[in-house]
Amino acid sequence: QVQLVESGGGLVQAGGSLRLSCAASGRTFISYAMGWFRQAPGKEREFVAGISWNGGRTYYADSVKGRFTISRDNVKNTVYLQMNSLKPEDRAVYFCARGRGPYYGDPPDSGSFGSWGQGTQVTVSS
């Protein structure tokens, strides 16, 4: 059973940046797509970004396109989410997820991912 541990969340002013990290246990990290989701208070969990097993494909929600960048380091078993130009509406708990295979679904949704981290809080002040 893989363990996913997120870090890097916090409080930032609007327009600022944060970088989230997700460290995965196990030796099979390279075999799976990875993704980031978020859940704001009172809202459903939503897809943010996905990356294929080798980083060759990425996919972003329209709401973050051009501001967020997902990347991965298959040596360190870590996936990252660089978040720039943060807005108050980006406030949420951000979850890391491991895909069910080397590629995320088309379009990506929560069903494409089978393992989840505990989440890290991101708060953006206006």
C-alpha positions, 0 to 999 in steps of 0.5 A, spaced: 500 500 500 503 506 497 503 512 502 502 519 500 505 525 504 503 532 502 507 538 504 508 545 503 501 548 504 500 554 508 498 562 508 499 566 502 497 573 500 493 573 493 498 574 488 503 570 491 506 563 490 507 556 494 510 549 492 506 543 494 510 536 495 508 529 495 512 524 497 510 517 495 513 510 499 515 504 495 518 502 489 513 503 483 512 510 483 515 511 476 509 506 474 503 511 475 500 517 473 500 522 479 495 528 480 493 533 485 486 535 487 483 540 492 477 541 496 474 547 498 469 548 504 462 546 502 464 544 495 466 537 492 473 535 491 475 537 484 481 535 479 487 540 479 493 537 475 495 530 472 502 528 470 503 521 466 508 516 469 514 519 465 512 527 466 511 527 458 503 529 459 500 534 463 493 536 464 490 542 468 483 544 470 481 550 466 481 554 473 489 553 474 492 553 467 497 558 466 498 559 473 500 552 476 505 547 474 505 540 476 512 536 475 515 529 478 522 527 480 522 519 479 528 518 483 526 522 489 519 519 488 516 526 489 510 530 485 510 537 485 505 543 484 508 549 483 502 555 484 503 562 482 499 568 482 494 565 487 487 567 488 483 567 494 478 562 490 484 557 490 483 556 498 482 549 499 485 542 502 490 540 496 490 532 496 495 528 492 493 522 488 496 516 485 493 514 478 491 507 477 496 506 471 501 510 467 496 515 464 491 519 468 484 518 465 481 522 459 479 527 462 482 526 468 477 525 474 477 522 481 476 515 478 482 515 475 486 515 481 486 510 487 490 512 492 490 518 496 494 523 501 491 526 507 491 533 504 495 540 506 491 546 507 492 552 502 489 559 504 490 565 500 488 572 503 485 577 499 
